[in-house]
């Protein structure tokens, strides 16, 4: 089965690559986690070259991201990306009515049938998640949404204290997640403020679904601890 999955994987990559979000760096040729980190730093440091500026970074955590992919929604998204209908239907069939059980020593659990999520260890799962979240982007020039699979960072480039675009995109992200069956983990989602102004004023916190997001001075993202802090 994995051999057939690889055939489908390679075909999907050929079809969808020209339409993919340029700020998604996972599972793409000539792109790496280092590219995602370097571009994030470039956005921030270039912005901070101007006076009266600072940046807010929201490090987003999803609860069981791969396990919440909705096959019906995924099929619609694949169609938008010009994936042929037979392949769309095959992927939907592949992800639905899956039988699962657990084995611990000689003990085996009851079999469950699941119709949600992508299988762990599946060759297709990482790419399918990237395609599922392809439409999750920022509409604002001063707000960047950098993704590496399910690692997502929302970057607000703030000038003259105007945070309206950033806060609007935070709300759009939360709304997108609700509409696409992805659950934000507010307890693990954190924010870092990068502010090198001489006399920075205290900034109001960010809330997600009525929960205040914690602010940190540094954060390990994509295996690298950010070298910039407030």
GILIN-V371293 format. One record per helix or strand of 2 or more residues. SS is the DSSP state (h for helix, s for strand). FROM is the first residue (numbers start at 1). TO is the last residue. If there is no record, write none. Layout:
SS & FROM & TO
SS & FROM & TO
//
This chain:
h & 2 & 19
h & 33 & 48
s & 53 & 60
h & 65 & 68
h & 71 & 80
h & 85 & 95
s & 98 & 100
s & 103 & 104
s & 107 & 108
s & 112 & 114
h & 125 & 132
s & 143 & 148
s & 151 & 159
h & 164 & 179
s & 190 & 194
s & 207 & 208
s & 211 & 212
s & 214 & 216
s & 220 & 221
s & 224 & 225
//
